[in-house]
Amino acid sequence: MIQQNIERILSEYIQARNTRPFNGQDQTFHYFNTIKTELSESPEVQSRPHIQVKFSLGQGNWARVPWIALMDDRETTTTQEGVYCVFLFREDMSGIYITFNQGVTALINKLGQNDARRELHRRAQAIHPLCAPLIESNFFLNNEIDLRAGNALGTNYEHSTIAYKLYERGLVPPDDNIISDLNAILTVYDEYLRKKTTIIPPPPSPPMRPIPLAKPFLLLAGISGTGKTRFVRSQAARSNGWSAEDHRKPDNYELVAVRPDWHEPSDLLGYVSRIDGTQYVSTPFLSFLVKAWKEVFDKGGSLHQIIDGTRPFWLCLDEMNLAPVEQYFADYLSILESRKWSDEGYSSLPIIGEHLDLVMTALGGSEADVMWKAFLDNNGIPLPPNLIVAGTVNMDETTHGFSRKVIDRALTIDFPEFFPNRFEEFFEPKTEPKLLGYPTLSQIRSEKELAAVPADPGGKESVKFLTEINGILKTSPFELAYRAMNELLLAVKCFNPENEKQLTAVWDDFLMQKVLPRIEGDAEKLQYNGEDETGILDKLKELFEKRFKSKDNIEEGITSRTSTRPDLMNRSLNGGNPPECRYKSLDKIDWMQNRLRQNQYTSFWA
C-alpha cells in the first residue's frame, strides 16, 4: 500500500495543486494518511516508541514540496529544527526521496539564510561518518539532491540533507524495500542520538561586533612580508565567526593581483568584446562586487536597505601600486565619493552603467532575479555598501606613488605602526587586530549626531584641533578641506571615545591615516631652512605635543618615547587590560624630519 499510494501521489498531486482548492477532504490527503498509518504500524517504527510520523501538504495552500517525516521526540517534534528522517517529494512529482535530514527554519531565523546553509552543511559533514552503512543500501552522502524546487524553502531542503535515495515515478520499489531503506536510516538515527553530543562540534563563536570604518577603501602600506594580505583575509574569515588561521577561503574574500600593464578602468571592471559576437568580458573584481550585492539581497535587503548582519566583503588588491592607481582605479575613486547614507537608506551612483544586459549575461544573471531586476531598474550597478577594498602597498623603485586624489579618498594604514611584527610574540601573540566593518555613515550633518560621545560632545574639541592643524597648512599645498573634517568626525563617531586619552588616540590615528600621508616634498615646499623651527613639520609636532600633553595632563612635557595612549586597532588576547601604544604621529614626524635634514626631501612613505 505504501508503494501504491506514493505512485498515486506522484501521478495526481500536480493536478490537485493546480486545479483543486486546498481541502483536508481531498483524496490526496487520504493517500498521505494511509502512508502515515502503514509506516506507524510497521515493526521498525513500533520498536522505536519515541518515533512520531507526521506529514504536510501545506498550510492553507498546496505545498510545492510535500513531505512525510519520522521524528524522534528526544531530538525534535517539528521539522523546523533537529535531525530526522523525511520523505521529500520533488516539486515536479518526478520522484520521491527518502532522506536523513535536518530542520531548516529555526536556524535561518537565528543566523540568516547564508549562514544557516553553511551551518547545515557543517553539521551534515560531522554526521556523515555514521552514515557509512547507508552507502551499502545505495544512499548518497553528497549534496547533489535535486528536488526540482523553484522556491527558497525547497532549495533549503537541498542544503540540509545528510543522506538520500531517489525513487523515480513508475519505479517506486515494493513496500518491503521501502521499509528496509527506512530501517537503515532509523538505525543510523539511533546511532546519531547516542553520539550526537560528541560528533557535532560546537558552532563557531559569533563574530565580535565590528568597528565600522570611516571609509571603505584602505591603503595598507609597509615592507614586504609584514602580513598585509593575510590581514585582509583574516578580517573576512573572522567576520564569518571563523578563526583567523582557518584554512578555508572565505566566500566574502577575494584576492586580485594588480598587473603592471593596467592603465584604464576596463582592466579592473571588464569591457565589451566584439570578437565572435558582442559580449562582456568580466573580471574577478566585478564578479566579487556583484557577489557583495548578492549578500545584501540574500539577507533581505535592497539597493537602499541594508539588513543588520550583512557581512563585509573584503577585496584585496595585491601590490596595488604596481600600476598607476589614478588610471585603472579612476572609476572607483570617483564613484566612492557618491556613497550616501541618509534617513532614506543607502545610495550610490552606478559604477557599471552601460551594457548592463551584457554584464548580466556574462555573470549568469537573469531579469527574473530580484537583484538583477533592481540593477536594471536603477540603470546600473552601484557600489555595494558592504564592499571594503584594501590595497597592499610597497614603496620602491618598481612601484608608483600616490596622488593626493587617492590619499584623500583612502584610509592609509602604515601597517608596521598599526599592526607591528613583534618577534618575541611570534609563537604566542598577545594581541590581535580588532574586527573591522564597512561604514554605515557617510556624513556628520550636525552636532547632535555627536552629542552622545562622552569625550567630545558635539565634536567641538575635534573641530578645534583640525582648525589648528589647517592653520599651519594654510599656506602650503597640504591644506585640508571639508572632506577631512567630516572624516575626523566620522572617526570620533565610530570609536566613541569615553575619555580624553581615547580621544587623543582617535586624533593620533587620524593624523597617521589622513594628514601625514599628504605631506611630501623638498625643504622649500616644507618651509624648512635647516636652522630654526619654523618649518611645517616643526609646527605640526609642536601642536601635536601641546594637544596630547593637555589631554594627558602631563606636567613635565611629552615625548614620543615616553607617552602612551590606548591602541584602538588591536585587542588583548589574554583578557587583560586593553593594549597601549606610543603616539604614532609623533614618531612619524620625527622620522620625516630626520629624513628631511639628511636628504633635503621627505615623505610619509618609507
N, C-alpha and C positions, 0 to 999 in steps of 0.2 A: 504493500500500500504506500510506503514511503516513496519508492521509485515512481509509482503510477501518479501520485499527486504532485511530485516535483515536475514530471513531464507535463502535466496539465497546467501547472502554473507557468512554465516556460512557454507553452503554446498560447495561453489565453490572457496572461496578465497585461500585455500591452494594449489589447483591445479594451479590457476593463478600465485601464488607466486613461485611455483616450476617449472613451465613449460613455462610460457609466459613472454616476455620482458615487462618491466615497461613502460606503454604507456597510456596516458590520454584518448585514444580512446577505451581502453579495456572496455568490458561490465561491469566489476566490478565498474569502475568509474561511470557508468550510475546509478548503484544501489545506490551508495553514494549520487550522485547529486539528485536523486529522493527523498531520505530520507531528505536531507537538505531542499529541496523545501517544502515538506509536513510539516516539523517542523516549518519552517519560516512562513508559511501561516496559522498555527494553531492560534485560538483566544488567546491561552495562551501566545504565543510569540508576536503576533500582538499588544496585550495590553501593552507590555513592549518594547517601541521603542528603548531602549538602548541595547537590546539583539542582538548579531550577531551570526549567525550559520556558523561554519567552519568545515571542515573535512580534514583528511590527511591519505593517503595510503602510504606515504613515500616520500623521495626526491631523485629521481634517481633510487632508488631500493624499492622493496616492503617492507613495514613496517612489523615488527613482530607483533606489537600491533597497528592496525589502530584505529582511533578514530573519533568521531563526537562531537564537543564541542559547547556549548552555553555560550557566554561570554558577560557580561555587560561592555560596553565600559567605564563606570565610574570606573571600577575596573581594567580591563585589556583588551587588544586586541590581546593577544598572550597566548598560553598555556604554555609558558616558565615561567610565573610568575602570581601571584594573585590567586584569587579564582573563580571557575566557575563550571558549570555542564558539564559533559562529558560522552558519551557512549564509553566504552572501550571493544574492542573485545579480548577475550582470544587468546593467541598465537596459541593454537591447535584448535581454532574455535569450541570449545565445548559449547560456550555460549557467551553472551554479558552482561556486567554490565552497569547499569545506575548509575552514581555516582555524588556526590558532592565532588569536588576535588580541588587540589592546583597545581600551577606551580612548576616545579622541577628544570629546567635547570639553571635559573638565580641564584637561591640560592646555587646550587652546585658550580657554577663558583665563587661565593663570599666566601663560607665557606668551600668548600671541601665536599666530599660525606658523610662522617660520621657525621660531624657537621650539614650539611644540613638536613640529615634524622632526627636528634634529634630535630632540629628547626621545621620541618614539623609536627612531632608528637606533639610538644608543642602547635603549633597553632591549630591543629585538636582538641586537648583536650579542648582548650579555646572556640572553636566554638560548640562543642557537645551539650551544654545546649540549643542552639537554634534549634537543630535537633530533639528534643523530638517528635514533631508531625510526623516525618518520621517513627518512630517505629510503629505507628498505620497502616502504609502502608507497613509493613514488610521489612523495610530497616534495615540494621545492622550498628552499630556505632563502631564496633571493628576494629582491624587491620588484620583480617583474610581473606581479599580478596585475591583470588588466580588467577592471570592472566596466570598461567602456563608459565611464562616468563622465558626464558633462558638467556636474556641479562640484562645488568645493568639498562638500561632505563626502561624496563618493571618492574623490581624489584623496581625501584624508585617510579613508579606509586603506587605500593602497600603501600609504606611508606607515600605517600601524600594523600591518600584517607580519606575523612572525614566521608562519609556515602555511602552505596552501596546496590544494589539489583541485583540479578542474574536472567537473562532469559536464560534458557538452550536451546540448539539447539533442534528443534522439539517441544518446549514448549513455544515459544515466544508468549506473550499474544496479543489479538486484539489491534488495534490502539487506541481505546478509553481508554483501561487500560494503555497503554504506555504513552499517553498524560496526563492521570490522575497522574501517577507517576512523570512525568516531571513537572507538575504544582505544585506538593507537594514540589519538590526540588526548583523550582523557587520561591515559596512563602518563603521558608527558606532563599534563596538567597537574596530576597528583605529585609528580616529582618536583615540579616548579613550586608548588605550595609548601613542600617540605624544605626546599633550599633557597627560597626567594630572598631571605634576609642576607644570604651570603653571596649569591650570584649577581644580584642587581647592585652595581656600585652606586654610592650616593650621588645625587645630581650635582652638577657643577655649582659652586657657590655663586650666588647672584652677584653680578658685577657691582663694584662700588660706584657711587654716584659720581659721574664725571664732572670736571670743572669745564664749563663752556669757554671756548676760546673767543677772543675778541674778533679774530679774523680766521677764515678757513684756509688760509694759504701760508705755509711755513717755509722758511729757508733754514735748513739745518746745516750749519757751517762748521767745519772742523777738519783736521787732518784725517787721512785715510785710516780706517781700522778702529775708529772710536765707537762704532756701534750705531751710526745714524740710521742705516737701512733697517737694522734689527729693531731699533726703537719703534719705527713706524709699524712694522709687522706685529710687534708685541702689543702696541696700543690697540690694534684691530682685534687680536686674539683675546685680550683681557676685556674688551667691550662685549665679548660673547660669553664671559664668565670662565674662559679658559685660562690655563697657566701661560705666562709669557714664554715658557720654554716648550709649549705644545708643538709637536712635530707636524701637525696637520696645517694645511694652508687655510687661513680663514677666508670664507667666501666674501667678506667685506674688506678684503685687502687685494691690491693689485700693484705689481712692480713693473714699471715701464722704463726701459733703459733708453736714455736720450742718445741720439746719434749725432756725431759732429757735423753731418751734412744737412741737418734740419735748418731750414731758413724761412718757413712760412707756416701758417696755421694748419694747412692741409696735412702737414707731416704728423700732426697730433690728432686732428679731428676727422681726417679722411677727405675723400674727393670723389667727383663724378668721373667715371671712365667710360669712354665710348668705344672701347675695343670689345669686339664680339657683343655689340648691343650696348645700350645705355644702362649703367649700373653704378651703384655707390660702393666704393671701396672703403670699408670701415677700418677702425683701428682699435687696439685694446683700450685706449683712453676713452673713446666714445662708447664702446660696449660697457665699460665699467660705470661710466656716467649714467647710462640708462639703467644699469643694474641697481644703482643707488636709488633712482626714482622708483624702481620696482619694489624695493624695500618699503618706501613711503606708502605706496598703494596697497601692498600686502598687509600692512599694519592698519589699513582702513583710512589712510589719509588721502590727500588730493594734491593738486598743484599748489593750493593755497593753505591747506590744513595739514599740520604735522602732528601725528599722534605720539603721546608720551611713550617711550620705549623703543622708538625708531632708532636703529643702530647707526653710528657713524660709519661711513665708508672711506677708508684710508687709501689714497692713491700715492704711491711713492715714485717720483720722477728721479731716477738714479743718475747721478752725475749731471745734474740739471744744466749746468753752465758749460758743458762741452760744446754746446751750440749757443748762438746769441738768443737769450731768453726773450728780449724785446721783439724778436721777429717771429719765432714759431709759437710763442705764448701770447701774442698780441690780443687775439680774440678773447681769451680767458681773462686777461688783465683788464680789458675794457668792460666786459660783462660783469666782472666781480663787483664793480662799484655800483651796479644797478640793483643788487640784492636789497630787499627791504622787508623788515618785519614791522607790522603795524597791528592795530586792533582788528583789521580785516584778515590778518594772516600773513603768509609769506608770498613774496613775488620777486621775479627776476626777469630781465629781458632774455629772449632766446639766445643760446649760444649756437644752436643749429636752427636756422630759419628757412633756408632754401632746400629744395629737393627732398622734402620731408617724406614723400611717398617712396622715393628710392632708398632713403635711410631706413624706413620701416621695413621694406623688403629685405634689405641687407642684414638687418638684425633679427629677422624672423618674427616681426610684429604683425599685427592684424587690426583692422578697424573695429573688429568685434571686441578687442581687448580694451578695457576701461582706460588703462594708462595711455595707450596709443591714440584712442579717441580724444582724450584730453589734450595730447600734444597737437593733434590735427586741429581741434577747435581753437587752440591757442596760437596756431600758425607758427609753431616752433617748440623746441625742447629747451626749457630754462635750465639754469644751473640748479642742481639738486641742493636743498638746504643742508643735507646730511653728508655732503661730499667734502672731505678735507684733503687738500693737495699739499704734500710735503716734498719739497725738492732737496735732495742732498747736494752739498756744495763743497768742492775743493778748490782752493785758490792757488794755482801755479801757472807755469808758462804754457800749459796746454789748454787752459780754460779761459772763459770770457768773464769780464767784470759785470757789475750790475749798475744800471742807471738808477737815478732816484725814482723814476716812474715805477720800477719793480720794487725797490726797497720800501717806498711809501705804501704799496699795496700788500705787503707781506709782514709777517712777524718773523724777525730774524732771531734765530736761536744759535748763539755761539756754543756749540754742543759741549766742548770740554769744560766750559764755565758752568753751564746749567746742569749737565749730567757728567761730572768728571769721572775719568777712569782711575779708580783708587786701587793700585796694585795690591795693597795689603788686604783688600777685601775681595780679591779675585775668586776665592773658593767659597767664602761666606759673606755675601753682600749684607750690609746693614741698612741700606735704603733702596728704594726703587722709585722710578718716576710715577707721579700721580697719574690717574686716568684722565685723559682729556676728551672733550666732546665738541661737537660742532656749535657754532654761535646760534643763539636764539634771540639775539638783539642785533640791530644794525645802527641804531641811533639813540642817543640820550637826548630827549627833547625838552626836559625841564628838570629843575632842581628836585621836584617831587619824586622823581624816579630814584634819586639817591638819598632821599630823606631818611631811609632806614639803615644806611651804612653807619655803623657805630663810630668809626674813627674819623669819618669825614662827611657829616650830614650835608646833603645838598652839593657835595663836591667842591666846596669853596676853597679848601686848602689846596686841592689838586689844581684847580684853575689858577690860583695864585702862583703855585710852583711853576707851571708851564709858562705863565706870563713872564716870570723872571728869566726862565731859560730863553724865551724868544727875545727878550730884551738884549741878551748877549749876542744872539744870532741875527739880529735885525739887519745889520749892515753886511751880511755875508750871503753866499748862495744857499746856506743851510737853513734859512728861516722856515719856521713851521707854520702850518695853516690849520683851518678848522678840522680837517681830517685827523690830524694828530691829537687835537683837543678831544674830539669825540672818542678816539680810540683809548686815550688815557682814562676817560670817564667810564668807558665800557669795561676796562680792566678793573677799575675800582668797583664797579657793579658786580663783575664776575667773581672776584675774590672776596668781596665784602669784608674788608679788614676790620677786626674787632678792637684794635688798639693802635697807638701811634707807631709802634715798631713795625707792625704788619703793614701799615700804610706806607712807610718808607720802603718796605720790601716791594710793594706794588710799584712804587715810583722807580726803584732801582732796576727792576726787571724791564719796565717800560723804557728806561733810558738805554738799556742794552738792546732792546728789540726795535726801537723806532727812532731814537735820536742819534746815538753814536754811530750807527751804520751809515748815516747820511754824510758823515764828516770825513773828508779826504782832501788831500791837496798838498801843495808846497808851502814853504814858510810864508810867502806873500799872501797866499789865499787864506791862511790861518792866522794872519796878522801877527806873526812871530818874528821878532828881531834878534833873538838869540841872547838878549840881556835881561830886560825887565820882565815882569809877569803880566803883561797886558794882552797876550795872545788869547785867542778864543778858548783853547783848551785850558789855559791857566784860569780864566774867568769861570769856566764851567766847573772846574774842580773846586774852586773856592766856594761857589754857590752850593754844590752838592754837599761839601763838608759842613757848611753852615746849616743847611736844611736838615741833614741827617743828624748833626750834632744837637740841634734844638729839639728834635723829636726824640732822641735817645736820652736827653737830659744829662749829657756828658759834660762835666765841669771843666775838664782839662784839655779838651780838644779831641779830635777824632782822626784816625789814620786808617787806611785800608788794611793795614797789617794787624790791627788790634780789635777793631769793632766788628761785631757780627749782627746778623738780623735773621728772622725766620726764613727758611727755604720754602718758598711757595710751590715749587715744582716737584719736590720729592717728599716721600713719606718714610717713616721709620718702619723697619720690618720686625723689630723685636718688641714692639708695643711700648717703647719708651717715649721720651719726650720728642716732639717734632724736631727734625734736624735744623741746625743753624748753618749759615754760610757767611762769608765775607761780603761786603758791599762790592758787587761785581763791577759796577760802573766806575768806582774809584780805582780799582786795579786796572781796568781797561784804559782809563785816561792816563794813568802812569805809563803804561806800556806804549800808548800812542805818542805821549810826549817824548819819551826816550827815543823812539823811532824818528821823530821829527828832529830832535837835536843831532842825531847821528847822521841822518840821510837828507835832511832838509825837505823831507817828504814823509807823509804818514797817511794811514787809512785804518779803518776798523778791522779790515780783513788781514788775516795772517798771510 
